[in-house]
């Protein structure tokens, strides 16, 4: 085995596709960091199997990692308390454009991958992006967004709306207050 330390890591998706990422970027994944932490760097020249992650999702993870390879960890994190910035979001512009370019299923797969790989910044930014997307939506619109069917009969839903009238905010009210839908 070679004693030379490679500056790249090979990640293997669920279907066996191998993608290469810089060691620095790859080590932002806590699970990979933990996996390789006990091995000498000269013995890490093998594909890292990520059997929970499909190829398209892994490609998105790698793209995000490469973009953030040189982040120091001192970048401000969305906390919910800061004012809205780029495009009405608390997410930095590059990340907003990246997440916005994904369809909903790919975005949710990316969130699951970030959770599985323990990439805290990706998980935080992607979930903040989703939270910003649903801010101001009515219950009906949120159900549509998340593909959730109501468990209530129309009669039960009407009763709940009557009992909690203060919480029944319709989309039109939000639009007139400037909230995005």
C-alpha positions, 0 to 999 in steps of 0.5 A: 500500500502507498504511504503517499497521502491523497488529497482527495476522497472517493465516495461511493453512492448506493448504486456503486457510483464513485465521486471524488471530493477533496479531502478538506471538503469531505472531512466536513462530513462528521461521519466520514471524519469519524470513519477515517479518524482512526486510520493513518491518512496513508491508509484511506485510499479506498472508496467510502461506501455511503449505501444510504445515499443515491447518486443524484443526492450524493452529487448535490452533497459533493457540489455543496461541499466543494463550494464550502470547502474553505469555510472556516466555521466562523460564518454566521449561522441562521438563528431565526432572529436575524433580519431577512436577507437575500430574496427574503431568506436568512440563507446566503445567496449562493446557498439560496440559489443552490437549494432553489435550483433543486426540485422538492424531492431532491431538496428533501433527499439532500436534507436527509443526506446532510443529516445522515452524513452529519454535515451540520452547516448543510443541514442548518442552511437547507432546513432554514431554506425550507422554513423560509419557503413555508413561512406565511403559508396556510395549513392547506398550503403547507399540507400541499407543499409537504404532500400531507393528507388531512386526517380530519373529516371536513366536519372535524376540520370545520369544528377545529377552525371554529374552536381556534378561529384566532389561528385561521390565517388565510393566504390572502392575509399574508399576501397583503402583509407582504409575506411570500407564498 
